[in-house]
Amino acid sequence: MKIEDYIVENIAELTQLKFSPGELSSIGNKMSEILELVEDMQTVDTTGVEPMSNPLDATQILRPDIATSENRRDVYQRSAPETRDGLYLVPKVID
Amino acid sequence: MNWEAIIGLEIHVQLHTNSKIFSGASTAFGAEPNTQASAVDLGLPGVLPVVNEAVYPKAVAFGLSIGADISRLSVFDRKNYFYPDLPKGYQITQMDKPIVLGGSVQISLDGGTLKEIRITRAHLEEDAGKSLHDEFPSNTGIDLNRAGIPLLEIVSEPDMRTAKEAVAYARYIHQLVTYLGVSDGNMSEGSLRCDANVSIRPMGGTKMGTRTETKNVNSFKFLENAINFEITRQRDVLESGGHIIQETRLYDPDRDETRSMRSKETAMDYRYFPEPDLLPIAIDDEYILDIKSKMPELPREKSERFESDYEISKADADILVSDPAIADYFEAVTKICSDGKLVANWVRVELLGKINKDSIENKAIPVSAEELGKLLNRIKDQTISGKIAKDILNILWSSPMVNVDDYINENELKQVSNTSSLEPLIEEVLKQNPKQVEQFRQGKTKVVGYFVGQIMEKTSGKANPQQVNQLVLKKLT
């Protein structure tokens, strides 16, 4: 599948990346190559192979329902650009 | 043209846990902003989620209660989007392999008929933080205490046709999750939020119209208003030749209208993929059977049992079981006073009336079930009149330590029921009101009520009104 410029533009918007118009086709070409690799992989016969969501042959270990975290707001907010009244401040979001 | 609405709901239920779904931060309501947001909730580099074991039994119990399939292996996925109250840039949710698949519930419609509403799925996910848009002139404030709160999102099929049906369904789900202890069901604290998908089509049509999604409605009243507004709005658009845009809308309770949220030019693509930081979660039959064996009696079963065990009406039983705390209270009172009808009547009218008036939590009824039972027994054995009992209930409400029997004795509230002490009073009242006596003789028998009222007043409500009524009639005829 060929990744056209408009697809690159759409993905760039979703991922909040900015590319110059000149970059679009070379990025599109690289992405197309990745998809070609996937297409090659799809020729492998996987009949009878169970799909997996994780490469490890294990299941999740669970945690007891106990509130263990202490309030470390001051430490965390030290690395935030702007805070007020305990809130993190970001540029005004309208929607 | 007649239109038919097609409605489906997505209900987000906050699971009742001590800690968040993937971190050890507390879920307690009302904390100072960001004091319950851990490094995991903030999405700081290098952190890893660890699943809270308490969320699974709750999701499974819900699934069992609606007759759904429970996935033996469920998988978490990432849903990617950018918003400042989602620090990681993705929400951990379940897309392809949710924990609960299928199932259905029966809702009661006006007139007592039942309607089946199918449920598509229910999946576990984390909540996002809260954005405060109006606090600062040029900034949005972010509170991440809610980020990572465990949610069960329950998705219905588009089986509802009116706003009333949608509300009946949402109420039923609310009742169910409260009964199961899955959620505290506290709507004012955001424990249950609805997204309503609404479209309309010509009555009897088979094709679906374009739908809109009204997000984050947090009360049943608002849900009904929002859906009715959407139905009318869509009808007006279509009847004037326009077309409906598929979009997300927001309900504004102040103006009672839904508004388009800034529509995104490109359709949202969440780029779901399996969450690489979490392994699949496996549960076996034994685990499910264990949860099944611990499930409480469900509201419909309880209502039917109340009807037959206590010989009360279906309407009364339905009201009593609407909240498990009230149902338990009712049963505790009947252990002391065995007259189910009397208890049902008092709990339904007097107690719920007071609870609504004082807006207190049903769990926090100040009068113990034992004292109310004793009070009702004193009505039954005719020690006190119903009127006095209501006065005593008021006292108990504000001073829960009062003992009913002591209070009756100390304040000499016992019903005056011996004829010899009532008769002089009746004669006195008749003598003082010759005009009313004359009216009675001319056939206006309703004045008897006036005399009874006078005597009740003279005895400070301690007389038995039926008995006084009889004695007055005897004197007058």
Interface residues (C-beta under 8 A of the other chain):
Chain A: N10 E13 L14 Q16 S53 N54 L56 A58 T59 Q60 I61 L62 R63 P64 D65 I66 A67 T68 S69 N71 R72 R73 Y76 Q77 E82 R84 D85 G86 L87 Y88 L89 V90 P91 K92 V93 I94 D95
Chain B: T17 N18 S19 S23 G24 A25 S26 T27 A28 E32 P33 N34 T35 Q36 A37 S38 A39 L42 L44 V50 V51 N52 E53 A54 Y56 L73 V75 N80 F82 Y83 P84 K97 S131 L132 H133 E135 F136 S138 N139 T140 G141 I142 D143 L144 M261 R262 T266 D269 R271 P274 P276 L278 L279 P280 I281 A282
